[in-house]
Amino acid sequence: MIIFKHALKRSFNQPLSILITLILPIALIFIPDLNNGYPNGLYLYGMLSLFSAFILSKPIVEERLSGIIIRISATPTKYISYLSSHLLAYLSILVVQNIIFILGIYIYWSEIDINYGFILSLNFAYSIMAIAFSLCWNSLFRSYNLSFGLFSGVASVMSLFSGISMPLRFIPENIEKFIIVLPTYWLPYGLSSLHDGKIKSVLIAHLILLVYSGILLLAGSKRRF
């Protein structure tokens, strides 16, 4: 619990974290739909959530680069406890962000028929994937600034081609066959399936996001220095 509180405190010591996690979601609420579907803000939230997870993970990256994690491993505090407490703290923040965003959607777009339970659970699964992806990505670099610079470009391209910043129906079918390997693809896929009433496809999107989360978490948690 002490590590969890420490992780929360360090996350909110970053002004950019407060801007991205608590303020920007409000702006997305007012973005209208582009193709007679759900408000486009529901899709763009996927990009915001991805960048939020990356920004929130900065403290754990800094502690890895400074060697703190190695020293922690030599103490009674187990590495798994340290890592899980931090990841749980980041997930808690993203859950609050998710609730604020969905509540705003519910108030502003009250005339639209939306299954908010599935939206919340889909965003929750996506948030777990976003944190795991950020952890895995940062494990590839010894410099946070380099990691962030490359991540900004890669995440933007992934969001564009996976249907987050551009609706899936605008993406040619011959390209969509390849982009299904992107973990970010399954959020807009799940949202579009939910809009069309394809509940089985929505559940598949949940499952694939969680599978990606497990794979990325295992890969990203191995590096301690």
ZADO-1210 file (C-alpha; in nm, 4 decimals, padded with zeros to 6 digits):
<atoms>
<atom x="00.0000" y="00.0000" z="00.0000" code="MET" pos="1"/>
<atom x="00.2923" y="00.2351" z="00.0728" code="ILE" pos="2"/>
<atom x="00.4360" y="00.1757" z="-00.2737" code="ILE" pos="3"/>
<atom x="00.0902" y="00.2225" z="-00.4268" code="PHE" pos="4"/>
<atom x="00.0468" y="00.5615" z="-00.2545" code="LYS" pos="5"/>
<atom x="00.4004" y="00.6608" z="-00.3547" code="HIS" pos="6"/>
<atom x="00.3248" y="00.5768" z="-00.7193" code="ALA" pos="7"/>
<atom x="00.0037" y="00.7811" z="-00.7128" code="LEU" pos="8"/>
<atom x="00.1818" y="01.0785" z="-00.5579" code="LYS" pos="9"/>
<atom x="00.4660" y="01.0700" z="-00.8109" code="ARG" pos="10"/>
<atom x="00.2196" y="01.0442" z="-01.0995" code="SER" pos="11"/>
<atom x="00.0344" y="01.3576" z="-00.9957" code="PHE" pos="12"/>
<atom x="00.3586" y="01.5471" z="-00.9383" code="ASN" pos="13"/>
<atom x="00.3787" y="01.5667" z="-01.3165" code="GLN" pos="14"/>
<atom x="00.1696" y="01.8615" z="-01.4462" code="PRO" pos="15"/>
<atom x="00.1411" y="01.6900" z="-01.7842" code="LEU" pos="16"/>
<atom x="-00.0218" y="01.3910" z="-01.6144" code="SER" pos="17"/>
<atom x="-00.2960" y="01.6091" z="-01.4693" code="ILE" pos="18"/>
<atom x="-00.3567" y="01.7755" z="-01.8063" code="LEU" pos="19"/>
<atom x="-00.3762" y="01.4522" z="-02.0024" code="ILE" pos="20"/>
<atom x="-00.5591" y="01.2340" z="-01.7519" code="THR" pos="21"/>
<atom x="-00.8139" y="01.4751" z="-01.6060" code="LEU" pos="22"/>
<atom x="-00.8593" y="01.7731" z="-01.8388" code="ILE" pos="23"/>
<atom x="-00.8214" y="01.6534" z="-02.1989" code="LEU" pos="24"/>
<atom x="-01.0905" y="01.3823" z="-02.1623" code="PRO" pos="25"/>
<atom x="-01.3446" y="01.6594" z="-02.1090" code="ILE" pos="26"/>
<atom x="-01.2544" y="01.8146" z="-02.4451" code="ALA" pos="27"/>
<atom x="-01.3128" y="01.4816" z="-02.6240" code="LEU" pos="28"/>
<atom x="-01.6705" y="01.4666" z="-02.4979" code="ILE" pos="29"/>
<atom x="-01.7872" y="01.7375" z="-02.7372" code="PHE" pos="30"/>
<atom x="-01.6465" y="01.5873" z="-03.0586" code="ILE" pos="31"/>
<atom x="-01.9401" y="01.4754" z="-03.2784" code="PRO" pos="32"/>
<atom x="-01.9646" y="01.1597" z="-03.4860" code="ASP" pos="33"/>
<atom x="-01.8223" y="01.1478" z="-03.8382" code="LEU" pos="34"/>
<atom x="-02.0152" y="00.8548" z="-03.9822" code="ASN" pos="35"/>
<atom x="-02.3529" y="00.8340" z="-03.8118" code="ASN" pos="36"/>
<atom x="-02.2121" y="00.6169" z="-03.5367" code="GLY" pos="37"/>
<atom x="-02.0960" y="00.6838" z="-03.1839" code="TYR" pos="38"/>
<atom x="-01.9451" y="01.0259" z="-03.1023" code="PRO" pos="39"/>
<atom x="-01.5937" y="01.0302" z="-03.2444" code="ASN" pos="40"/>
<atom x="-01.4585" y="01.1220" z="-02.9016" code="GLY" pos="41"/>
<atom x="-01.5221" y="00.7614" z="-02.7917" code="LEU" pos="42"/>
<atom x="-01.2695" y="00.6462" z="-03.0514" code="TYR" pos="43"/>
<atom x="-01.0183" y="00.9270" z="-02.9975" code="LEU" pos="44"/>
<atom x="-01.0205" y="00.8432" z="-02.6291" code="TYR" pos="45"/>
<atom x="-00.8132" y="00.5404" z="-02.7264" code="GLY" pos="46"/>
<atom x="-00.5249" y="00.7653" z="-02.8315" code="MET" pos="47"/>
<atom x="-00.5564" y="00.9741" z="-02.5162" code="LEU" pos="48"/>
<atom x="-00.5592" y="00.6632" z="-02.2986" code="SER" pos="49"/>
<atom x="-00.2486" y="00.5295" z="-02.4738" code="LEU" pos="50"/>
<atom x="-00.0541" y="00.8525" z="-02.4205" code="PHE" pos="51"/>
<atom x="-00.1868" y="00.8818" z="-02.0645" code="SER" pos="52"/>
<atom x="-00.0519" y="00.5374" z="-01.9792" code="ALA" pos="53"/>
<atom x="00.2848" y="00.6287" z="-02.1275" code="PHE" pos="54"/>
<atom x="00.3109" y="00.9567" z="-01.9347" code="ILE" pos="55"/>
<atom x="00.2018" y="00.7897" z="-01.6113" code="LEU" pos="56"/>
<atom x="00.4678" y="00.5213" z="-01.6487" code="SER" pos="57"/>
<atom x="00.7499" y="00.7769" z="-01.6503" code="LYS" pos="58"/>
<atom x="00.8382" y="00.7369" z="-01.2772" code="PRO" pos="59"/>
<atom x="00.8878" y="00.3622" z="-01.3035" code="ILE" pos="60"/>
<atom x="01.1084" y="00.4135" z="-01.6087" code="VAL" pos="61"/>
<atom x="01.3189" y="00.6718" z="-01.4262" code="GLU" pos="62"/>
<atom x="01.3607" y="00.4390" z="-01.1288" code="GLU" pos="63"/>
<atom x="01.4712" y="00.1574" z="-01.3591" code="ARG" pos="64"/>
<atom x="01.7245" y="00.3792" z="-01.5351" code="LEU" pos="65"/>
<atom x="01.8620" y="00.5121" z="-01.2046" code="SER" pos="66"/>
<atom x="01.9098" y="00.1614" z="-01.0664" code="GLY" pos="67"/>
<atom x="01.6514" y="00.1963" z="-00.7896" code="ILE" pos="68"/>
<atom x="01.4708" y="-00.1171" z="-00.9033" code="ILE" pos="69"/>
<atom x="01.7898" y="-00.3212" z="-00.8669" code="ILE" pos="70"/>
<atom x="01.8339" y="-00.1939" z="-00.5105" code="ARG" pos="71"/>
<atom x="01.4699" y="-00.2686" z="-00.4327" code="ILE" pos="72"/>
<atom x="01.5201" y="-00.6262" z="-00.5508" code="SER" pos="73"/>
<atom x="01.7865" y="-00.6664" z="-00.2807" code="ALA" pos="74"/>
<atom x="01.5443" y="-00.5625" z="-00.0037" code="THR" pos="75"/>
<atom x="01.2520" y="-00.7546" z="00.1519" code="PRO" pos="76"/>
<atom x="01.0259" y="-00.5688" z="-00.0921" code="THR" pos="77"/>
<atom x="00.9792" y="-00.8098" z="-00.3795" code="LYS" pos="78"/>
<atom x="01.0074" y="-00.6822" z="-00.7363" code="TYR" pos="79"/>
<atom x="00.6650" y="-00.8235" z="-00.8175" code="ILE" pos="80"/>
<atom x="00.5151" y="-00.6233" z="-00.5296" code="SER" pos="81"/>
<atom x="00.6906" y="-00.3068" z="-00.6460" code="TYR" pos="82"/>
<atom x="00.5808" y="-00.3511" z="-01.0069" code="LEU" pos="83"/>
<atom x="00.2230" y="-00.4555" z="-00.9335" code="SER" pos="84"/>
<atom x="00.1722" y="-00.1612" z="-00.6950" code="SER" pos="85"/>
<atom x="00.2882" y="00.0849" z="-00.9594" code="HIS" pos="86"/>
<atom x="00.0800" y="-00.0706" z="-01.2359" code="LEU" pos="87"/>
<atom x="-00.2260" y="-00.0789" z="-01.0113" code="LEU" pos="88"/>
<atom x="-00.1752" y="00.2905" z="-00.9318" code="ALA" pos="89"/>
<atom x="-00.1567" y="00.3787" z="-01.3017" code="TYR" pos="90"/>
<atom x="-00.4617" y="00.1659" z="-01.3767" code="LEU" pos="91"/>
<atom x="-00.6561" y="00.3353" z="-01.0949" code="SER" pos="92"/>
<atom x="-00.5855" y="00.6751" z="-01.2482" code="ILE" pos="93"/>
<atom x="-00.6947" y="00.5572" z="-01.5921" code="LEU" pos="94"/>
<atom x="-01.0140" y="00.4111" z="-01.4431" code="VAL" pos="95"/>
<atom x="-01.0956" y="00.7506" z="-01.2891" code="VAL" pos="96"/>
<atom x="-01.0206" y="00.9119" z="-01.6251" code="GLN" pos="97"/>
<atom x="-01.2483" y="00.6591" z="-01.7936" code="ASN" pos="98"/>
<atom x="-01.5355" y="00.7232" z="-01.5515" code="ILE" pos="99"/>
<atom x="-01.5071" y="01.1020" z="-01.5918" code="ILE" pos="100"/>
<atom x="-01.5076" y="01.0654" z="-01.9687" code="PHE" pos="101"/>
<atom x="-01.8008" y="00.8213" z="-01.9874" code="ILE" pos="102"/>
<atom x="-02.0017" y="01.0303" z="-01.7418" code="LEU" pos="103"/>
<atom x="-01.9482" y="01.3324" z="-01.9654" code="GLY" pos="104"/>
<atom x="-02.0562" y="01.1325" z="-02.2712" code="ILE" pos="105"/>
<atom x="-02.3681" y="01.0200" z="-02.0849" code="TYR" pos="106"/>
<atom x="-02.4621" y="01.3775" z="-01.9916" code="ILE" pos="107"/>
<atom x="-02.3801" y="01.5478" z="-02.3223" code="TYR" pos="108"/>
<atom x="-02.4974" y="01.2727" z="-02.5614" code="TRP" pos="109"/>
<atom x="-02.7981" y="01.1581" z="-02.3606" code="SER" pos="110"/>
<atom x="-03.0102" y="01.1154" z="-02.6755" code="GLU" pos="111"/>
<atom x="-02.7807" y="00.8478" z="-02.8193" code="ILE" pos="112"/>
<atom x="-02.8434" y="00.4839" z="-02.7290" code="ASP" pos="113"/>
<atom x="-02.5130" y="00.3622" z="-02.5831" code="ILE" pos="114"/>
<atom x="-02.4443" y="00.0519" z="-02.3756" code="ASN" pos="115"/>
<atom x="-02.2298" y="00.2248" z="-02.1146" code="TYR" pos="116"/>
<atom x="-02.1512" y="-00.0979" z="-01.9316" code="GLY" pos="117"/>
<atom x="-01.9750" y="-00.2434" z="-02.2344" code="PHE" pos="118"/>
<atom x="-01.8079" y="00.0901" z="-02.3097" code="ILE" pos="119"/>
<atom x="-01.6645" y="00.1024" z="-01.9568" code="LEU" pos="120"/>
<atom x="-01.5435" y="-00.2562" z="-01.9642" code="SER" pos="121"/>
<atom x="-01.3958" y="-00.2181" z="-02.3135" code="LEU" pos="122"/>
<atom x="-01.2073" y="00.0946" z="-02.2103" code="ASN" pos="123"/>
<atom x="-01.0947" y="-00.0825" z="-01.8936" code="PHE" pos="124"/>
<atom x="-00.9475" y="-00.3709" z="-02.0950" code="ALA" pos="125"/>
<atom x="-00.7877" y="-00.1196" z="-02.3309" code="TYR" pos="126"/>
<atom x="-00.6372" y="00.0727" z="-02.0370" code="SER" pos="127"/>
<atom x="-00.4714" y="-00.2439" z="-01.9102" code="ILE" pos="128"/>
<atom x="-00.3297" y="-00.3032" z="-02.2576" code="MET" pos="129"/>
<atom x="-00.2090" y="00.0594" z="-02.2812" code="ALA" pos="130"/>
<atom x="-00.0187" y="00.0311" z="-01.9520" code="ILE" pos="131"/>
<atom x="00.1335" y="-00.3026" z="-02.0532" code="ALA" pos="132"/>
<atom x="00.2274" y="-00.1630" z="-02.3946" code="PHE" pos="133"/>
<atom x="00.3959" y="00.1400" z="-02.2331" code="SER" pos="134"/>
<atom x="00.5893" y="-00.0825" z="-01.9930" code="LEU" pos="135"/>
<atom x="00.7033" y="-00.3076" z="-02.2763" code="CYS" pos="136"/>
<atom x="00.7951" y="-00.0156" z="-02.5015" code="TRP" pos="137"/>
<atom x="00.9990" y="00.1620" z="-02.2349" code="ASN" pos="138"/>
<atom x="01.1885" y="-00.1580" z="-02.1577" code="SER" pos="139"/>
<atom x="01.3498" y="-00.1264" z="-02.5020" code="LEU" pos="140"/>
<atom x="01.5223" y="00.2044" z="-02.4236" code="PHE" pos="141"/>
<atom x="01.7781" y="00.3461" z="-02.1828" code="ARG" pos="142"/>
<atom x="01.6597" y="00.7033" z="-02.2385" code="SER" pos="143"/>
<atom x="01.3056" y="00.8161" z="-02.1554" code="TYR" pos="144"/>
<atom x="01.3310" y="01.1156" z="-02.3890" code="ASN" pos="145"/>
<atom x="01.4265" y="00.8935" z="-02.6826" code="LEU" pos="146"/>
<atom x="01.1530" y="00.6501" z="-02.5875" code="SER" pos="147"/>
<atom x="00.8927" y="00.9277" z="-02.5719" code="PHE" pos="148"/>
<atom x="01.0021" y="01.0808" z="-02.9019" code="GLY" pos="149"/>
<atom x="00.9711" y="00.7535" z="-03.0904" code="LEU" pos="150"/>
<atom x="00.6561" y="00.6522" z="-02.9047" code="PHE" pos="151"/>
<atom x="00.4802" y="00.9745" z="-03.0060" code="SER" pos="152"/>
<atom x="00.5305" y="00.8940" z="-03.3726" code="GLY" pos="153"/>
<atom x="00.4577" y="00.5226" z="-03.3519" code="VAL" pos="154"/>
<atom x="00.1479" y="00.5659" z="-03.1341" code="ALA" pos="155"/>
<atom x="00.0099" y="00.8329" z="-03.3685" code="SER" pos="156"/>
<atom x="00.0566" y="00.6084" z="-03.6721" code="VAL" pos="157"/>
<atom x="-00.0938" y="00.3111" z="-03.4879" code="MET" pos="158"/>
<atom x="-00.3945" y="00.5221" z="-03.3893" code="SER" pos="159"/>
<atom x="-00.4399" y="00.6402" z="-03.7467" code="LEU" pos="160"/>
<atom x="-00.4316" y="00.2998" z="-03.9123" code="PHE" pos="161"/>
<atom x="-00.6086" y="00.1044" z="-03.6393" code="SER" pos="162"/>
<atom x="-00.9276" y="00.3093" z="-03.6578" code="GLY" pos="163"/>
<atom x="-00.8864" y="00.5342" z="-03.3551" code="ILE" pos="164"/>
<atom x="-00.8240" y="00.8679" z="-03.5258" code="SER" pos="165"/>
<atom x="-00.9770" y="00.7580" z="-03.8585" code="MET" pos="166"/>
<atom x="-01.2964" y="00.5461" z="-03.8709" code="PRO" pos="167"/>
<atom x="-01.2454" y="00.1830" z="-03.9659" code="LEU" pos="168"/>
<atom x="-01.4901" y="00.2100" z="-04.2548" code="ARG" pos="169"/>
<atom x="-01.2531" y="00.4535" z="-04.4251" code="PHE" pos="170"/>
<atom x="-00.9691" y="00.2004" z="-04.4137" code="ILE" pos="171"/>
<atom x="-00.9445" y="-00.0244" z="-04.7248" code="PRO" pos="172"/>
<atom x="-01.0169" y="-00.3921" z="-04.6591" code="GLU" pos="173"/>
<atom x="-00.6817" y="-00.5031" z="-04.7999" code="ASN" pos="174"/>
<atom x="-00.5090" y="-00.2883" z="-04.5353" code="ILE" pos="175"/>
<atom x="-00.7432" y="-00.3898" z="-04.2524" code="GLU" pos="176"/>
<atom x="-00.6292" y="-00.7513" z="-04.2937" code="LYS" pos="177"/>
<atom x="-00.2862" y="-00.6452" z="-04.1694" code="PHE" pos="178"/>
<atom x="-00.3759" y="-00.3917" z="-03.9011" code="ILE" pos="179"/>
<atom x="-00.5651" y="-00.6473" z="-03.6920" code="ILE" pos="180"/>
<atom x="-00.2255" y="-00.7368" z="-03.5420" code="VAL" pos="181"/>
<atom x="-00.2118" y="-00.3919" z="-03.3793" code="LEU" pos="182"/>
<atom x="-00.3390" y="-00.4034" z="-03.0198" code="PRO" pos="183"/>
<atom x="-00.4951" y="-00.0591" z="-03.0630" code="THR" pos="184"/>
<atom x="-00.7189" y="-00.1960" z="-03.3406" code="TYR" pos="185"/>
<atom x="-00.9401" y="-00.3834" z="-03.0998" code="TRP" pos="186"/>
<atom x="-01.0824" y="-00.0789" z="-02.9243" code="LEU" pos="187"/>
<atom x="-01.2438" y="00.0759" z="-03.2357" code="PRO" pos="188"/>
<atom x="-01.3344" y="-00.2743" z="-03.3532" code="TYR" pos="189"/>
<atom x="-01.5163" y="-00.3351" z="-03.0263" code="GLY" pos="190"/>
<atom x="-01.6887" y="00.0043" z="-03.0366" code="LEU" pos="191"/>
<atom x="-01.8033" y="-00.0426" z="-03.3966" code="SER" pos="192"/>
<atom x="-01.9254" y="-00.3947" z="-03.3161" code="SER" pos="193"/>
<atom x="-02.1158" y="-00.2634" z="-03.0145" code="LEU" pos="194"/>
<atom x="-02.2801" y="00.0060" z="-03.2278" code="HIS" pos="195"/>
<atom x="-02.3880" y="-00.2619" z="-03.4767" code="ASP" pos="196"/>
<atom x="-02.5181" y="-00.4890" z="-03.2002" code="GLY" pos="197"/>
<atom x="-02.2546" y="-00.7611" z="-03.2499" code="LYS" pos="198"/>
<atom x="-02.2072" y="-00.8547" z="-02.8853" code="ILE" pos="199"/>
<atom x="-01.9995" y="-01.1641" z="-02.9639" code="LYS" pos="200"/>
<atom x="-01.7495" y="-00.9480" z="-03.1521" code="SER" pos="201"/>
<atom x="-01.7391" y="-00.7060" z="-02.8569" code="VAL" pos="202"/>
<atom x="-01.6485" y="-00.9919" z="-02.6223" code="LEU" pos="203"/>
<atom x="-01.3792" y="-01.1078" z="-02.8654" code="ILE" pos="204"/>
<atom x="-01.2330" y="-00.7549" z="-02.8590" code="ALA" pos="205"/>
<atom x="-01.2215" y="-00.7714" z="-02.4775" code="HIS" pos="206"/>
<atom x="-01.0472" y="-01.1082" z="-02.4857" code="LEU" pos="207"/>
<atom x="-00.7850" y="-01.0067" z="-02.7427" code="ILE" pos="208"/>
<atom x="-00.7041" y="-00.6858" z="-02.5536" code="LEU" pos="209"/>
<atom x="-00.6483" y="-00.8876" z="-02.2366" code="LEU" pos="210"/>
<atom x="-00.4331" y="-01.1424" z="-02.4202" code="VAL" pos="211"/>
<atom x="-00.2195" y="-00.8605" z="-02.5604" code="TYR" pos="212"/>
<atom x="-00.1990" y="-00.7166" z="-02.2086" code="SER" pos="213"/>
<atom x="-00.0617" y="-01.0401" z="-02.0703" code="GLY" pos="214"/>
<atom x="00.1958" y="-01.0800" z="-02.3464" code="ILE" pos="215"/>
<atom x="00.3160" y="-00.7194" z="-02.3264" code="LEU" pos="216"/>
<atom x="00.3260" y="-00.7250" z="-01.9459" code="LEU" pos="217"/>
<atom x="00.5390" y="-01.0385" z="-01.9397" code="LEU" pos="218"/>
<atom x="00.7749" y="-00.8961" z="-02.2000" code="ALA" pos="219"/>
<atom x="00.8032" y="-00.5521" z="-02.0378" code="GLY" pos="220"/>
<atom x="00.8445" y="-00.6670" z="-01.6775" code="SER" pos="221"/>
<atom x="01.1549" y="-00.8746" z="-01.7393" code="LYS" pos="222"/>
<atom x="01.3974" y="-00.5827" z="-01.7711" code="ARG" pos="223"/>
<atom x="01.5007" y="-00.4263" z="-01.4381" code="ARG" pos="224"/>
<atom x="01.7930" y="-00.2100" z="-01.5517" code="PHE" pos="225"/>
</atoms>
